[in-house]
């Protein structure tokens, strides 16, 4: 299967959340990055507290691009994410590979801010 993730221009910190959702979490469907610490993936919430990502699949920790969880390890090298479920490559706003198709939308926080 292929994983496709498109990411709009992200605010500070939102790109890391988009990378996590598309390159590490890799769930098929639709994802929205609400801000640098919050995303919705198929209606399920993902929260981030510094280098810890809390997801419906469990807790992931990030140490300089190495994400670990009870499900295994995913290593990020720039736009390449490699783990036990295969590899995902990012090119601009598109991520492909892995276990399905996912669309990631970012930039929501800038449109939701109060003037």
C-alpha positions as CSV (number, residue, x, y, z in Angstrom):
1,X,0.0,0.0,0.0
2,X,1.0,3.6,-0.5
3,X,0.7,6.4,2.0
4,X,0.0,9.9,0.5
5,X,0.0,12.9,2.8
6,X,-0.3,16.5,1.6
7,X,0.7,19.3,3.9
8,X,-0.1,23.0,3.3
9,X,2.4,25.6,4.5
10,X,2.6,25.1,8.2
11,X,3.2,27.5,11.0
12,X,6.0,27.1,13.5
13,X,5.7,23.7,15.1
14,X,2.9,22.5,12.9
15,X,5.3,20.9,10.5
16,X,6.7,18.6,13.2
17,X,3.1,17.5,14.0
18,X,2.4,17.0,10.3
19,X,5.6,14.9,10.0
20,X,4.5,12.8,13.0
21,X,1.0,12.2,11.6
22,X,2.2,11.4,8.1
23,X,5.6,9.9,8.6
24,X,5.3,8.1,12.0
25,X,1.7,7.5,12.9
26,X,0.7,6.6,9.3
27,X,-3.1,6.0,9.7
28,X,-5.1,5.9,6.5
29,X,-7.7,8.6,6.1
30,X,-7.8,12.3,6.8
31,X,-5.9,14.3,9.4
32,X,-6.1,18.0,10.4
33,X,-3.2,19.6,12.4
34,X,-5.1,22.1,14.6
35,X,-1.9,23.6,16.1
36,X,1.6,22.5,17.0
37,X,0.4,20.3,19.8
38,X,-2.9,19.0,18.5
39,X,-4.1,17.0,15.5
40,X,-7.3,15.0,14.6
41,X,-6.8,11.8,12.6
42,X,-10.1,10.3,11.4
43,X,-11.8,12.0,14.3
44,X,-9.3,10.7,16.9
45,X,-7.2,13.2,18.9
46,X,-3.4,13.3,19.0
47,X,-1.8,15.5,21.6
48,X,1.8,16.5,22.0
49,X,3.6,17.6,25.1
50,X,7.2,18.6,24.1
51,X,8.6,15.4,22.7
52,X,5.8,13.0,23.8
53,X,2.9,12.3,21.4
54,X,-0.3,10.8,22.9
55,X,-2.3,8.9,20.4
56,X,-5.1,6.3,20.3
57,X,-2.4,3.7,19.3
58,X,-0.3,4.6,22.4
59,X,2.4,7.0,23.5
60,X,5.3,7.9,21.2
61,X,8.5,9.7,22.3
62,X,10.8,11.6,20.0
63,X,14.5,11.9,20.6
64,X,16.2,13.9,17.8
65,X,14.2,12.2,15.0
66,X,13.9,8.7,16.6
67,X,10.3,8.0,17.5
68,X,9.7,5.1,19.8
69,X,6.6,3.4,21.1
70,X,5.4,0.0,22.1
71,X,4.7,-0.6,18.4
72,X,8.4,-0.1,17.5
73,X,10.8,2.6,16.4
74,X,10.6,5.0,13.4
75,X,13.7,6.9,12.5
76,X,13.4,10.2,10.6
77,X,16.2,11.4,8.4
78,X,15.1,14.7,6.9
79,X,12.2,13.6,4.6
80,X,12.6,9.8,5.1
81,X,10.8,7.9,7.8
82,X,11.9,4.3,8.3
83,X,10.2,1.7,10.6
84,X,9.0,-1.8,10.9
85,X,6.0,-1.0,8.7
86,X,8.1,0.2,5.8
87,X,9.4,3.7,4.7
88,X,7.7,7.0,4.0
89,X,9.3,9.6,1.9
90,X,8.4,13.3,2.0
91,X,8.8,15.5,-1.1
92,X,7.6,19.0,-0.5
93,X,4.0,18.6,0.9
94,X,3.6,15.0,-0.2
95,X,4.5,11.9,1.8
96,X,4.3,8.5,0.2
97,X,5.0,4.9,1.1
98,X,4.0,3.0,4.2
99,X,0.6,1.4,4.9
100,X,-2.2,3.5,3.2
101,X,-3.3,6.9,2.1
102,X,-3.6,9.9,4.4
103,X,-4.3,13.6,3.7
104,X,-2.9,16.0,6.3
105,X,-4.1,19.6,6.4
106,X,-2.2,22.3,8.3
107,X,-2.5,26.0,8.9
108,X,-5.8,25.8,10.8
109,X,-4.5,27.6,13.8
110,X,-3.8,30.8,11.8
111,X,-7.4,30.9,10.5
112,X,-8.9,30.2,14.0
113,X,-7.1,33.0,15.9
114,X,-9.0,35.9,17.2
115,X,-8.1,39.3,15.8
